[in-house]
């Protein structure tokens, strides 16, 4: 469902639609089917994901911050590889260094030591890499359970999955448990900003996803606003 797979960038971009960083009309030739899938995802979310996220929200703030740091650290490996594929060696080294420091000194990633010493965190996936290589985004697709995507991002998912740390864990139970906790942790972040969704929810989520994708591909260049930093604090800090 759309809220289970959203990354932090999507959470931010839902709030910054007014920046108008993506002006092209979204190509949505499968809208009828996408809307039905969206409705299915919404019902699944209402019955399962949201109730669990609401219980998760009651955990002590320090525990939730540690869990967020842990999953952010797992994403560093994928980001490191994609930075290299996109021709960004300095950022790639930065992200690999973050992973090494947080995995060791940061006790498995639960403490974000790297940020405290000035190593900035980035997010890159293979869908962004394909965009940098010049692959067009293709039509908008609403995937069952996984949520909003484009044809390009959908084709990039298997590679991103392979690059994830959890993919290579041999213990299936541990793998599933980590993915479940990651989804719940992501969903919990949305609880505080759901009231900002207005009008046609399907269209709002679609536009937010496309703008988020564009923002990430551009690495935020020429898309700056103090409000982003404010929302950063709102979503991360407890």
C-alpha positions in Angstrom: 0.0 0.0 0.0 1.2 3.5 -0.6 2.0 4.3 3.0 4.0 1.1 3.6 6.7 1.8 1.0 7.1 5.5 1.2 10.6 6.7 2.0 11.4 9.8 4.0 11.7 11.9 0.9 8.0 11.1 0.0 7.0 12.1 3.5 8.6 15.5 3.1 7.4 16.1 -0.4 3.7 15.6 0.5 4.2 18.8 2.4 6.1 20.8 -0.3 3.8 20.4 -3.3 3.5 24.2 -3.4 7.1 24.4 -4.5 6.0 23.4 -8.0 9.3 21.6 -8.7 7.6 19.3 -11.2 5.4 21.0 -13.7 4.8 18.3 -16.4 1.5 16.5 -16.4 1.7 13.1 -14.8 1.3 10.3 -17.4 -1.4 8.1 -15.9 -3.0 6.0 -18.7 -4.0 3.2 -16.2 -5.9 5.6 -13.9 -9.0 3.5 -13.5 -7.0 0.4 -12.5 -4.7 2.5 -10.4 -7.6 4.0 -8.5 -9.0 0.5 -7.7 -5.6 -0.6 -6.5 -5.3 2.5 -4.4 -8.7 1.8 -2.8 -7.6 -1.7 -2.0 -4.4 -0.4 -0.5 -6.3 2.1 1.6 -8.6 -0.6 3.0 -5.6 -2.8 3.8 -4.0 0.1 5.5 -7.0 1.0 7.5 -7.4 -2.5 8.8 -3.8 -3.5 9.4 -1.0 -0.9 8.9 -2.5 2.1 10.6 -3.7 0.4 13.8 -0.3 -1.2 14.2 1.5 2.1 13.5 -0.7 3.8 16.2 0.5 1.2 18.7 4.1 1.7 17.6 3.7 5.4 18.1 3.3 4.9 21.8 6.9 3.6 22.2 9.4 5.8 24.0 10.8 8.5 21.6 14.4 7.3 22.1 13.5 3.8 21.0 11.8 5.0 17.9 14.8 7.2 17.0 17.1 4.2 17.4 14.9 2.1 15.2 14.8 4.8 12.5 18.6 5.1 12.7 19.0 1.3 12.3 16.9 1.2 9.1 18.5 4.3 7.7 21.9 2.6 8.2 20.8 -0.5 6.3 20.0 1.8 3.3 23.5 3.2 3.2 24.8 0.2 1.2 22.3 0.7 -1.6 22.9 4.4 -1.6 26.7 3.9 -1.7 26.4 1.6 -4.8 24.0 3.9 -6.6 26.1 7.0 -5.9 29.0 5.2 -7.7 26.7 4.2 -10.6 25.6 7.8 -10.9 29.2 9.0 -11.1 29.4 10.6 -7.6 32.5 9.1 -6.0 32.8 11.6 -3.2 29.3 11.1 -2.0 29.7 7.3 -2.4 32.7 7.3 -0.1 30.8 9.5 2.3 27.9 7.0 2.4 30.1 4.0 2.8 32.0 5.7 5.6 28.7 6.5 7.3 27.7 2.8 7.1 31.1 1.6 8.6 31.0 4.2 11.4 27.4 3.7 12.4 27.6 -0.1 12.2 30.6 -0.2 14.5 30.7 2.9 16.8 27.0 3.4 16.4 26.2 -0.1 17.7 24.7 -1.6 14.6 23.3 1.7 13.4 21.0 2.5 16.3 23.1 5.6 17.0 23.7 8.0 14.1 27.3 8.9 15.0 28.2 9.8 11.4 25.7 12.7 11.2 27.1 14.0 14.5 30.6 14.3 13.0 29.3 16.0 9.8 28.8 13.1 7.3 25.6 14.0 5.5 23.0 11.3 4.9 21.7 10.7 1.3 19.1 8.4 -0.3 19.6 6.9 -3.7 17.9 3.9 -5.3 18.3 2.2 -8.7 15.2 4.0 -10.0 17.1 7.3 -9.5 20.1 5.8 -11.2 18.1 4.9 -14.2 16.8 8.5 -14.3 20.3 9.8 -14.2 21.2 7.5 -17.1 18.4 9.0 -19.1 15.7 6.4 -18.8 12.3 8.0 -19.0 9.9 7.6 -16.1 7.1 6.0 -18.1 3.5 5.8 -16.9 2.4 6.1 -13.3 1.6 2.8 -11.6 -0.1 2.1 -8.3 1.2 -1.2 -7.1 -0.8 -3.5 -4.8 0.6 -3.2 -1.2 3.8 -1.5 -2.4 2.1 1.7 -3.4 2.9 4.5 -5.9 5.5 3.9 -8.6 6.4 4.5 -12.3 7.4 2.0 -14.9 11.0 3.0 -14.5 10.9 2.7 -10.7 9.1 -0.6 -10.9 11.8 -2.1 -13.1 14.4 -0.6 -10.7 12.8 -2.3 -7.7 14.5 -5.8 -8.2 17.9 -4.2 -8.3 17.3 -2.1 -5.3 16.0 -5.1 -3.5 19.1 -7.1 -4.4 21.3 -4.2 -3.1 19.5 -4.1 0.3 21.2 -5.7 3.3 18.1 -7.6 4.3 17.9 -9.4 0.9 21.1 -11.3 1.7 20.0 -12.4 5.1 19.7 -16.2 5.1 17.3 -16.3 8.0 13.9 -15.8 6.4 12.1 -15.1 9.7 14.6 -12.3 10.5 14.3 -10.9 7.0 10.5 -10.8 7.1 10.5 -9.3 10.6 12.9 -6.5 9.7 10.8 -5.6 6.6 7.7 -5.5 8.7 9.2 -3.3 11.4 10.6 -1.0 8.7 7.1 -0.7 7.1 5.5 0.1 10.5 8.2 2.6 11.3 7.6 4.4 8.0 3.8 4.3 8.4 4.0 5.8 11.9 5.7 8.9 10.5 2.7 9.6 8.4 0.2 9.6 11.4 1.0 13.2 12.3 0.6 14.7 8.8 -2.4 12.7 7.4 -4.7 15.7 8.1 -2.7 17.6 5.4 -4.1 15.3 2.7 -6.9 17.2 1.0 -9.2 16.9 -2.0 -8.8 13.9 -4.2 -6.5 11.7 -2.1 -5.5 9.6 -5.1 -4.4 12.6 -7.1 -2.7 14.1 -4.1 -0.6 11.0 -3.4 0.2 10.7 -7.1 1.4 14.2 -7.4 3.4 14.0 -4.2 5.1 10.8 -5.3 6.1 12.3 -8.7 7.4 15.5 -7.1 9.3 13.5 -4.5 10.9 11.4 -7.2 11.9 14.5 -9.2 13.3 16.1 -6.0 15.4 13.1 -5.2 16.7 12.7 -8.8 17.8 16.4 -8.7 19.4 15.9 -5.3 17.4 18.9 -4.1 19.3 21.2 -6.4 17.3 24.4 -7.3 14.6 23.1 -5.0 15.3 24.8 -1.7 12.9 26.0 1.0 13.2 26.6 4.7 10.0 24.7 5.2 11.7 21.5 4.2 14.1 21.9 7.1 11.2 22.6 9.4 9.4 19.4 8.3 12.7 17.5 8.6 12.7 18.4 12.3 9.0 17.5 12.6 9.4 14.0 11.1 12.7 13.0 12.7 13.1 14.7 16.0 10.9 13.6 18.9 
